[in-house]
Amino acid sequence: MKTLIKNCQYFGARKKFVKGHVLLDDKQVLEVFNTDAPVVADDVKVIDAQGQYLIPGYVDLQVNGGKNSFFNSDVSVDCAERIYWSHQKYGTQYMFPTLITAPHDKIIKSIGVIREEMANNPGVLGMHLEGPFLNPDRKGGHDLSLIRKPKDYELDEIIDLGKGVIKKITIAPERFKREQVEKLLKNGFIVAAGHSDATYEQAKEFFSWGVQAATHLYNAMSQYRKEAAGLVGALLDTDGIYVGVINDGVHSNFNSVKVAYKCMKGRLYFVSDASFIDQAIEEFYFEGNKIVTKNGQAYTEAGALAGSVITMQDSLKNAVEKVGIPLEDAVLMTSYIPAEMLGLQDTLGVIRKGSSSKLNMLDKDLNYIAVTKGEELIQA
């Protein structure tokens, strides 16, 4: 079935909003029109957007959990599916379920689970493995007892089984040999620096090896100080590195996000890093550790942040209303830029002929109204 969404402001190929009309089916945008609405056949469903915004589906590359589901606690296809749909109803149409630091056998199990989920659900683009090869001094909410240096046999098994499934891996590069990092890169993994205590000088060297991304800017990484610029400084100072940031005002102050946006425009993107959404969970456990919620935010018992409670829709609204980022750039940061890092910018992140038909509709106040699941419009 085809659907015409008429009288909308759609985010077009030039990364700007265009007044017009969008014809789509259950897989792709068939055509965009910038003149009068076309005459369509009787079997085409017509939706009048009444001037509201039509934007690409959000792309979230760091999702730990959804409504009452946390991937580390339940490594199963059913859990991955629940996480996807709990975020999809707020406009996240594409995602990476994320497994944080875990035992080796759980990592191997997660690869099989996400491989199956990818076959069933094209909205799951792969997975993000965050840890276990991190710096214990920057562990954040990760289990210290499970953080370890990469052993060649363990890394080789992850690479052999994870190719095509683990699309992004977060590591502390200072814990790696150069040949180990190069092996990951050679096998198609996006290598991101995170949970790292690297100095500015070390980070610049790692970027020269091919490390091309960073995980949750400001959080669990060496900071920018007058005595030493740290990993944060190296990221601000190095073009071409894609950097995710959690835009909830807790993990990163909104003014800090504004500074990062001005320094890294075009390569800074949003991630939710959501542990849960929709409702506060008083406490939960993973890998034997207790996580508690306080004021709607998740913390370890020691007081470290343990993921967020926001969606990508929250990230976009916060960007415009609290950070002061123009709407066009906020849309890029929630869809196009993460898609570009994956090499998928031709189909995700903009609305044009041949692009994905998984789209979101927002009202003039940027409230989420509806999401298209193919040609079907699902009201919020």
RASUL-V801042 format. One record per backbone hydrogen bond with DSSP energy under -0.5 kcal/mol. NH is the residue of the N-H (numbers start at 1). CO is the residue of the C=O. E is the energy in kcal/mol with one decimal. If there is no record, write none. Layout:
NH;CO;E
NH;CO;E
This chain:
3;24;-2.8
4;45;-3.2
5;3;-0.6
5;22;-3.1
6;4;-0.8
6;47;-2.6
8;20;-2.5
9;52;-2.5
10;8;-0.6
10;18;-2.4
11;54;-1.8
12;10;-1.0
12;16;-2.6
15;12;-2.1
18;10;-2.6
20;8;-2.6
21;33;-2.4
22;5;-2.6
23;31;-2.7
24;3;-2.7
25;28;-2.2
29;355;-2.9
30;23;-2.5
30;28;-0.5
31;23;-1.7
33;21;-2.7
44;41;-1.8
45;2;-2.4
45;43;-0.6
47;4;-3.0
49;6;-3.0
49;47;-0.8
51;7;-4.0
52;49;-1.5
53;362;-1.8
54;9;-2.7
55;360;-2.9
57;358;-1.6
58;91;-2.5
59;334;-2.9
60;58;-0.5
60;94;-2.5
61;59;-0.6
63;96;-1.6
64;274;-1.5
65;274;-2.0
66;69;-2.1
68;66;-0.9
71;64;-2.8
73;70;-1.0
74;70;-1.1
74;71;-0.8
76;74;-1.8
80;76;-2.3
81;77;-2.5
82;78;-2.3
83;79;-2.6
84;80;-2.2
85;81;-2.4
86;82;-2.1
87;83;-1.5
88;84;-2.6
89;85;-1.3
90;87;-1.9
91;88;-2.1
92;87;-1.8
93;58;-1.1
93;91;-1.2
94;58;-2.0
95;123;-2.2
96;60;-1.9
97;126;-0.8
98;63;-2.8
99;128;-2.1
100;98;-0.6
101;130;-0.9
107;103;-1.8
108;104;-2.3
109;105;-2.1
110;106;-2.5
111;107;-1.6
112;108;-1.4
113;109;-2.1
114;110;-2.8
115;111;-2.2
116;112;-1.9
117;113;-2.3
118;114;-2.8
119;115;-1.5
120;116;-1.3
121;117;-2.5
124;121;-1.9
125;95;-1.9
125;123;-0.9
126;95;-0.6
127;165;-2.6
128;97;-2.1
129;127;-0.5
129;168;-2.5
130;99;-2.5
130;128;-0.7
131;129;-0.8
131;170;-1.7
134;132;-1.8
135;195;-2.4
136;134;-0.6
138;135;-2.4
139;136;-1.0
142;139;-2.3
144;142;-0.6
146;143;-1.4
147;143;-0.8
147;144;-0.7
148;132;-2.0
155;151;-2.8
156;152;-2.7
157;153;-1.6
158;154;-2.0
159;155;-2.5
160;156;-2.9
161;157;-2.5
162;158;-2.1
163;159;-1.3
165;162;-2.6
166;162;-2.5
167;127;-1.8
167;165;-1.1
168;127;-1.4
169;190;-2.7
170;129;-2.7
171;169;-0.5
171;192;-2.7
172;133;-2.4
173;171;-0.8
175;172;-2.5
176;173;-2.0
180;177;-0.9
181;177;-1.8
182;178;-2.6
183;179;-1.5
184;180;-1.7
185;181;-2.3
186;182;-2.6
187;183;-1.3
188;185;-1.8
189;184;-2.1
190;167;-2.5
191;189;-0.7
192;169;-2.6
192;190;-0.6
193;213;-2.6
194;171;-2.2
195;219;-0.5
196;220;-1.0
203;199;-2.8
204;200;-2.3
205;201;-1.6
206;202;-2.5
207;203;-2.4
208;204;-1.4
209;205;-1.0
209;206;-0.6
210;206;-0.9
210;207;-0.6
211;206;-1.8
212;191;-1.3
213;191;-1.1
214;242;-1.7
215;193;-2.3
217;244;-3.1
219;216;-1.5
221;218;-0.6
222;196;-1.4
225;223;-0.7
225;228;-2.7
231;198;-0.7
232;222;-2.1
233;229;-2.2
234;230;-1.9
235;231;-2.3
236;232;-2.2
237;233;-1.5
238;234;-0.5
238;235;-0.8
239;237;-0.6
241;238;-0.9
242;212;-2.1
242;240;-0.6
243;267;-2.5
244;214;-1.9
245;269;-1.8
247;245;-0.7
247;271;-0.5
248;246;-1.0
249;252;-0.8
256;253;-0.5
257;253;-1.9
258;254;-1.9
259;255;-2.1
260;256;-2.2
261;257;-2.7
262;258;-2.1
263;259;-2.0
264;260;-2.8
265;261;-0.6
267;264;-2.4
268;264;-1.2
269;243;-2.6
270;333;-2.6
271;245;-1.8
273;62;-2.1
274;62;-0.6
275;308;-3.0
276;308;-1.1
277;66;-1.0
279;277;-1.2
282;280;-0.5
284;291;-2.2
286;289;-1.8
289;286;-2.5
291;284;-3.3
292;299;-2.7
293;282;-1.7
294;297;-2.7
297;294;-1.6
298;307;-0.6
299;292;-3.1
300;304;-2.7
301;290;-0.9
303;300;-1.8
306;298;-2.4
306;307;-0.6
308;273;-2.6
315;311;-1.7
316;312;-2.3
317;313;-2.2
318;314;-2.8
319;315;-2.1
320;316;-2.0
321;317;-3.0
322;318;-2.3
323;318;-1.6
324;319;-1.1
325;319;-2.7
330;326;-2.2
331;327;-2.4
332;328;-1.8
333;329;-2.1
334;330;-1.0
334;331;-0.6
335;331;-0.9
335;332;-0.5
336;331;-0.7
337;332;-3.0
339;335;-2.0
340;336;-2.9
341;337;-2.1
342;338;-1.1
343;340;-1.3
344;339;-3.1
347;344;-1.5
348;344;-2.5
351;11;-2.4
352;350;-0.6
354;29;-3.1
355;352;-2.4
356;347;-3.0
357;27;-1.1
359;357;-1.1
360;55;-3.0
361;370;-3.0
362;53;-2.1
363;367;-2.3
366;363;-2.2
369;361;-2.8
370;361;-1.4
371;378;-2.0
372;359;-3.2
373;371;-0.5
373;376;-2.9
374;372;-0.8
376;373;-1.6
378;371;-3.2
378;376;-0.6
379;377;-0.6
380;369;-3.8
